[in-house]
Amino acid sequence: MNVSKWIALAAIAGTVVTVGYRAAHAQAAACNNQPNMGHALGALKSARAYLDRAEHDKGGWRAKAIESADTAIHETEKGCAYADTH
């Protein structure tokens, strides 16, 4: 097998692992029986994706918005996890 085939195989394996990890993580952060929190989490993740694709850093404000979105996502996931166990 030549080098390019090994690289392609490694890239495919990496993609499979990444997708599997994200799917497992998404299941762990589910907001069971909490539709408003679930919708909010989806909206936050969508906003985060738009920020990732935005051009330029806007004087540092884009980076700060990404950081804030990450914090909001994390806190929402923690709230869902807490409510799911109490």
N, C-alpha and C positions, 0 to 999 in steps of 0.2 A: 504494500500500500504506500502510495507516495504521500508527501507531506501535506499537500492540499486536501487530501481525503481525510487525514487525521485532524486537520484544523476544522474542516466542515463537520466531522463527527463530534468534536469537542464543542463546537458552537451549538449544534443541535442538542447535545446533552445539557449544556448550560441553560439553554432556553427551556427545556423540559423541567429542569430543576427549579428555575425561577418561576415559571408559571405554576408549578405545583405548590411552591412555598406561598406564593401570593394567594392562591385559592384556599389553602389551608388557613392562612392568616385571616382572610376575609370571613371564613366560616367562624373562626374564634371570636371575631369582633361583631358578630351579628347582633342586632338589637331585637331579640325575640319579643313578640307581643308589644313592641314599642314603635308603632308606625311613624310617629313624629320624629323620634330620635333617629330612626332608620333613614328617613327622608333627609333629615338634616345632615347625617353622615354622608349620604350620597352627594348632596349638594356641595358639601365641603371638599370632597374628593374631586368633584368636577371642577370646582373653582381652582383647586390646586393644580390640576392638569392644564387649565387655561393659563395660569401663571407660569407654568413651565414652558409653555409655547410662546409666551409673550416675548417680543423683541426688546433688546436693550434692558438696562437695569434701572432706568428712571431715577438716577441719582441715589441708588441704594434702596429705594422704596420697594422695588419688586422683590429684592432679596428679603427684606423685612416682612413683606406680605406672605412670601412663601414660608418663612419661619413661623409666622402667626397662624397660617393655615395648618401647618404640621402640628402645632400645639393644639389647635382647636380639634383636629381630627383625633389626636391622641386622647384628649380629655373626653371627647364624645364617646370614643371606644371604651374608655375606662368607666364612664357613666353607664353605658349599656351593660358592660360586664358586671358591674355592681348590682344593677337592677335585676339582671338575669339570675343572680344568686341569692337575692334577698326578697 
